[in-house]
Amino acid sequence: MRILLVVYDSGMYIHWFPMSLAYIASVLKRKGYKVEIYNQDKFHFPEEHLTEYLENHEFDVVGVTN
């Protein structure tokens, strides 16, 4: 199962990676899931970039945090 975890853009210039998401990714990886993290907050990608990423990659589950 492929899982995408998205760090949504908060609009701030100081980036803090959400530790809760790192914990979730760690547990999922240990259980054998393929996990990717799309960090929109760090790079401030526009919404179209995420839409294009989702269209070009197939995931079974997408989780979003802010």
C-alpha positions in Angstrom: 0.0 0.0 0.0 1.3 3.4 -1.0 0.6 6.3 1.4 1.2 10.0 0.8 1.5 12.3 3.8 1.1 16.0 2.9 2.4 18.9 5.0 0.1 21.6 4.0 1.5 25.2 3.5 0.9 27.3 6.6 2.2 30.4 4.9 4.8 31.0 7.5 8.5 31.7 6.6 9.8 29.6 9.5 9.4 25.9 8.8 8.7 23.4 11.5 8.2 19.9 10.4 5.3 18.3 12.3 6.8 15.6 14.5 3.4 13.9 14.7 3.6 13.3 11.0 7.2 11.9 11.3 5.9 9.5 14.0 3.1 8.3 11.8 5.4 7.8 8.8 7.9 5.9 11.0 5.2 3.5 12.3 3.8 3.0 8.8 7.3 2.3 7.3 8.0 -0.3 10.1 4.8 -2.0 9.2 5.9 -2.3 5.6 4.0 0.4 3.9 5.5 2.6 1.2 5.4 6.2 2.6 6.1 9.5 0.8 6.0 12.9 2.3 5.0 15.9 0.2 6.2 19.0 2.0 4.3 21.9 0.6 5.0 24.0 3.6 8.8 24.1 3.2 8.8 24.9 -0.5 5.6 26.9 -0.7 4.5 25.1 -3.8 1.2 26.4 -5.4 -1.9 24.2 -5.2 -1.4 23.3 -8.9 1.9 21.6 -8.0 0.2 19.3 -5.5 -2.7 18.5 -7.9 -0.1 17.6 -10.7 1.8 15.5 -8.2 -1.3 13.6 -7.3 -2.2 13.1 -11.0 1.2 11.7 -11.8 1.6 9.4 -8.8 -0.8 6.7 -7.5 -1.5 6.4 -3.8 -3.9 4.3 -1.9 -4.2 6.7 1.0 -3.5 10.5 1.3 -3.1 12.1 4.8 -3.0 15.9 5.2 -1.8 18.0 8.1 -1.4 21.7 8.7 
